Amino acid sequence: MRLLLVCVGGALGSAFRYAISGAMAQWLGPGFPYGTLAVNLLGSFLIGLIQEVGTTSVLIPDTTRLFLTVGFMGGLTTYSTFSYEAVRLMENGAWPQAWLNVILTPATCLTACVLGIALGRTLVGLKGGL
């Protein structure tokens, strides 16, 4: 059952990543991997929030946390894609965009994760520290 939860979550996360990446490319253009940045930011924030709430309270059951973090976030976030896109930008001589991507993605994703953890702690605190 746990494997099925991870598989379904991964499929949903992958579909969500595909939709977001396509929408961002249409909205902001293909010159920078905005979609990859967006899903990594969202995924980093959500994994921080879900793990904090799930490991410090009973608000998110272990099976739901598994579905969301290993499954959905595993399909949603794209560090392998991030790496490939950064290298492709470098190979194409787009060094400013490549370095912007390499610096911006980890820095903002770590910040988003910290914010997710902080929100999780706030939510758990509001619920009486379950």
C-alpha positions as protocol buffer text, in pm:
chain_id: "A"
residue {
  index: 1
  type: MET
  ca { x: 0 y: 0 z: 0 }
}
residue {
  index: 2
  type: ARG
  ca { x: 284 y: 241 z: 82 }
}
residue {
  index: 3
  type: LEU
  ca { x: 445 y: 179 z: -258 }
}
residue {
  index: 4
  type: LEU
  ca { x: 114 y: 250 z: -429 }
}
residue {
  index: 5
  type: LEU
  ca { x: 83 y: 579 z: -237 }
}
residue {
  index: 6
  type: VAL
  ca { x: 431 y: 682 z: -352 }
}
residue {
  index: 7
  type: CYS
  ca { x: 358 y: 583 z: -713 }
}
residue {
  index: 8
  type: VAL
  ca { x: 27 y: 770 z: -729 }
}
residue {
  index: 9
  type: GLY
  ca { x: 179 y: 1074 z: -559 }
}
residue {
  index: 10
  type: GLY
  ca { x: 471 y: 1069 z: -802 }
}
residue {
  index: 11
  type: ALA
  ca { x: 241 y: 1052 z: -1101 }
}
residue {
  index: 12
  type: LEU
  ca { x: 36 y: 1345 z: -975 }
}
residue {
  index: 13
  type: GLY
  ca { x: 347 y: 1547 z: -892 }
}
residue {
  index: 14
  type: SER
  ca { x: 491 y: 1482 z: -1238 }
}
residue {
  index: 15
  type: ALA
  ca { x: 167 y: 1589 z: -1405 }
}
residue {
  index: 16
  type: PHE
  ca { x: 160 y: 1904 z: -1193 }
}
residue {
  index: 17
  type: ARG
  ca { x: 525 y: 1980 z: -1284 }
}
residue {
  index: 18
  type: TYR
  ca { x: 449 y: 1937 z: -1654 }
}
residue {
  index: 19
  type: ALA
  ca { x: 149 y: 2172 z: -1634 }
}
residue {
  index: 20
  type: ILE
  ca { x: 335 y: 2439 z: -1436 }
}
residue {
  index: 21
  type: SER
  ca { x: 643 y: 2426 z: -1659 }
}
residue {
  index: 22
  type: GLY
  ca { x: 434 y: 2461 z: -1973 }
}
residue {
  index: 23
  type: ALA
  ca { x: 232 y: 2748 z: -1829 }
}
residue {
  index: 24
  type: MET
  ca { x: 542 y: 2935 z: -1713 }
}
residue {
  index: 25
  type: ALA
  ca { x: 711 y: 2897 z: -2054 }
}
residue {
  index: 26
  type: GLN
  ca { x: 403 y: 3037 z: -2227 }
}
residue {
  index: 27
  type: TRP
  ca { x: 369 y: 3318 z: -1975 }
}
residue {
  index: 28
  type: LEU
  ca { x: 732 y: 3426 z: -1936 }
}
residue {
  index: 29
  type: GLY
  ca { x: 898 y: 3278 z: -2246 }
}
residue {
  index: 30
  type: PRO
  ca { x: 1152 y: 3000 z: -2299 }
}
residue {
  index: 31
  type: GLY
  ca { x: 1470 y: 3207 z: -2238 }
}
residue {
  index: 32
  type: PHE
  ca { x: 1503 y: 3097 z: -1875 }
}
residue {
  index: 33
  type: PRO
  ca { x: 1379 y: 2781 z: -1700 }
}
residue {
  index: 34
  type: TYR
  ca { x: 1111 y: 2962 z: -1499 }
}
residue {
  index: 35
  type: GLY
  ca { x: 895 y: 2651 z: -1473 }
}
residue {
  index: 36
  type: THR
  ca { x: 1173 y: 2448 z: -1314 }
}
residue {
  index: 37
  type: LEU
  ca { x: 1247 y: 2730 z: -1072 }
}
residue {
  index: 38
  type: ALA
  ca { x: 878 y: 2763 z: -984 }
}
residue {
  index: 39
  type: VAL
  ca { x: 824 y: 2394 z: -910 }
}
residue {
  index: 40
  type: ASN
  ca { x: 1145 y: 2371 z: -710 }
}
residue {
  index: 41
  type: LEU
  ca { x: 1042 y: 2674 z: -503 }
}
residue {
  index: 42
  type: LEU
  ca { x: 693 y: 2535 z: -449 }
}
residue {
  index: 43
  type: GLY
  ca { x: 824 y: 2187 z: -372 }
}
residue {
  index: 44
  type: SER
  ca { x: 1087 y: 2318 z: -130 }
}
residue {
  index: 45
  type: PHE
  ca { x: 828 y: 2523 z: 56 }
}
residue {
  index: 46
  type: LEU
  ca { x: 574 y: 2242 z: 69 }
}
residue {
  index: 47
  type: ILE
  ca { x: 820 y: 1975 z: 178 }
}
residue {
  index: 48
  type: GLY
  ca { x: 937 y: 2200 z: 462 }
}
residue {
  index: 49
  type: LEU
  ca { x: 578 y: 2265 z: 569 }
}
residue {
  index: 50
  type: ILE
  ca { x: 461 y: 1905 z: 539 }
}
residue {
  index: 51
  type: GLN
  ca { x: 763 y: 1752 z: 710 }
}
residue {
  index: 52
  type: GLU
  ca { x: 748 y: 2000 z: 997 }
}
residue {
  index: 53
  type: VAL
  ca { x: 377 y: 1953 z: 1059 }
}
residue {
  index: 54
  type: GLY
  ca { x: 393 y: 1578 z: 996 }
}
residue {
  index: 55
  type: THR
  ca { x: 689 y: 1504 z: 1222 }
}
residue {
  index: 56
  type: THR
  ca { x: 592 y: 1733 z: 1509 }
}
residue {
  index: 57
  type: SER
  ca { x: 219 y: 1672 z: 1530 }
}
residue {
  index: 58
  type: VAL
  ca { x: -55 y: 1426 z: 1445 }
}
residue {
  index: 59
  type: LEU
  ca { x: -208 y: 1661 z: 1188 }
}
residue {
  index: 60
  type: ILE
  ca { x: -55 y: 1477 z: 891 }
}
residue {
  index: 61
  type: PRO
  ca { x: -54 y: 1096 z: 921 }
}
residue {
  index: 62
  type: ASP
  ca { x: 261 y: 909 z: 816 }
}
residue {
  index: 63
  type: THR
  ca { x: 94 y: 761 z: 507 }
}
residue {
  index: 64
  type: THR
  ca { x: -23 y: 1104 z: 392 }
}
residue {
  index: 65
  type: ARG
  ca { x: 323 y: 1247 z: 456 }
}
residue {
  index: 66
  type: LEU
  ca { x: 476 y: 962 z: 253 }
}
residue {
  index: 67
  type: PHE
  ca { x: 231 y: 1024 z: -32 }
}
residue {
  index: 68
  type: LEU
  ca { x: 305 y: 1398 z: -32 }
}
residue {
  index: 69
  type: THR
  ca { x: 680 y: 1409 z: 30 }
}
residue {
  index: 70
  type: VAL
  ca { x: 825 y: 1098 z: -136 }
}
residue {
  index: 71
  type: GLY
  ca { x: 552 y: 1064 z: -398 }
}
residue {
  index: 72
  type: PHE
  ca { x: 413 y: 1403 z: -495 }
}
residue {
  index: 73
  type: MET
  ca { x: 723 y: 1612 z: -416 }
}
residue {
  index: 74
  type: GLY
  ca { x: 945 y: 1348 z: -578 }
}
residue {
  index: 75
  type: GLY
  ca { x: 748 y: 1388 z: -900 }
}
residue {
  index: 76
  type: LEU
  ca { x: 711 y: 1764 z: -867 }
}
residue {
  index: 77
  type: THR
  ca { x: 1061 y: 1884 z: -794 }
}
residue {
  index: 78
  type: THR
  ca { x: 1322 y: 1872 z: -1063 }
}
residue {
  index: 79
  type: TYR
  ca { x: 1679 y: 1903 z: -952 }
}
residue {
  index: 80
  type: SER
  ca { x: 1786 y: 1665 z: -1224 }
}
residue {
  index: 81
  type: THR
  ca { x: 1614 y: 1891 z: -1477 }
}
residue {
  index: 82
  type: PHE
  ca { x: 1766 y: 2194 z: -1306 }
}
residue {
  index: 83
  type: SER
  ca { x: 2115 y: 2048 z: -1349 }
}
residue {
  index: 84
  type: TYR
  ca { x: 2061 y: 1962 z: -1713 }
}
residue {
  index: 85
  type: GLU
  ca { x: 1915 y: 2303 z: -1795 }
}
residue {
  index: 86
  type: ALA
  ca { x: 2204 y: 2483 z: -1624 }
}
residue {
  index: 87
  type: VAL
  ca { x: 2457 y: 2280 z: -1824 }
}
residue {
  index: 88
  type: ARG
  ca { x: 2265 y: 2339 z: -2149 }
}
residue {
  index: 89
  type: LEU
  ca { x: 2264 y: 2715 z: -2083 }
}
residue {
  index: 90
  type: MET
  ca { x: 2641 y: 2698 z: -2031 }
}
residue {
  index: 91
  type: GLU
  ca { x: 2692 y: 2492 z: -2346 }
}
residue {
  index: 92
  type: ASN
  ca { x: 2488 y: 2747 z: -2542 }
}
residue {
  index: 93
  type: GLY
  ca { x: 2703 y: 3030 z: -2412 }
}
residue {
  index: 94
  type: ALA
  ca { x: 2424 y: 3178 z: -2201 }
}
residue {
  index: 95
  type: TRP
  ca { x: 2656 y: 3217 z: -1903 }
}
residue {
  index: 96
  type: PRO
  ca { x: 2466 y: 3497 z: -1725 }
}
residue {
  index: 97
  type: GLN
  ca { x: 2142 y: 3294 z: -1735 }
}
residue {
  index: 98
  type: ALA
  ca { x: 2327 y: 2978 z: -1632 }
}
residue {
  index: 99
  type: TRP
  ca { x: 2489 y: 3139 z: -1329 }
}
residue {
  index: 100
  type: LEU
  ca { x: 2167 y: 3316 z: -1236 }
}
residue {
  index: 101
  type: ASN
  ca { x: 1991 y: 2979 z: -1241 }
}
residue {
  index: 102
  type: VAL
  ca { x: 2269 y: 2806 z: -1042 }
}
residue {
  index: 103
  type: ILE
  ca { x: 2267 y: 3077 z: -774 }
}
residue {
  index: 104
  type: LEU
  ca { x: 1898 y: 3163 z: -767 }
}
residue {
  index: 105
  type: THR
  ca { x: 1751 y: 2812 z: -752 }
}
residue {
  index: 106
  type: PRO
  ca { x: 1931 y: 2674 z: -444 }
}
residue {
  index: 107
  type: ALA
  ca { x: 1922 y: 3004 z: -255 }
}
residue {
  index: 108
  type: THR
  ca { x: 1551 y: 3064 z: -306 }
}
residue {
  index: 109
  type: CYS
  ca { x: 1455 y: 2699 z: -259 }
}
residue {
  index: 110
  type: LEU
  ca { x: 1639 y: 2682 z: 74 }
}
residue {
  index: 111
  type: THR
  ca { x: 1462 y: 3003 z: 177 }
}
residue {
  index: 112
  type: ALA
  ca { x: 1125 y: 2860 z: 71 }
}
residue {
  index: 113
  type: CYS
  ca { x: 1194 y: 2545 z: 275 }
}
residue {
  index: 114
  type: VAL
  ca { x: 1277 y: 2753 z: 584 }
}
residue {
  index: 115
  type: LEU
  ca { x: 953 y: 2949 z: 533 }
}
residue {
  index: 116
  type: GLY
  ca { x: 758 y: 2623 z: 500 }
}
residue {
  index: 117
  type: ILE
  ca { x: 908 y: 2494 z: 824 }
}
residue {
  index: 118
  type: ALA
  ca { x: 827 y: 2823 z: 998 }
}
residue {
  index: 119
  type: LEU
  ca { x: 466 y: 2810 z: 876 }
}
residue {
  index: 120
  type: GLY
  ca { x: 443 y: 2448 z: 986 }
}
residue {
  index: 121
  type: ARG
  ca { x: 566 y: 2541 z: 1333 }
}
residue {
  index: 122
  type: THR
  ca { x: 314 y: 2824 z: 1346 }
}
residue {
  index: 123
  type: LEU
  ca { x: 28 y: 2596 z: 1239 }
}
residue {
  index: 124
  type: VAL
  ca { x: 125 y: 2330 z: 1490 }
}
residue {
  index: 125
  type: GLY
  ca { x: 150 y: 2599 z: 1758 }
}
residue {
  index: 126
  type: LEU
  ca { x: -194 y: 2732 z: 1666 }
}
residue {
  index: 127
  type: LYS
  ca { x: -340 y: 2382 z: 1702 }
}
residue {
  index: 128
  type: GLY
  ca { x: -208 y: 2353 z: 2057 }
}
residue {
  index: 129
  type: GLY
  ca { x: 112 y: 2166 z: 1973 }
}
residue {
  index: 130
  type: LEU
  ca { x: -57 y: 1840 z: 1880 }
}
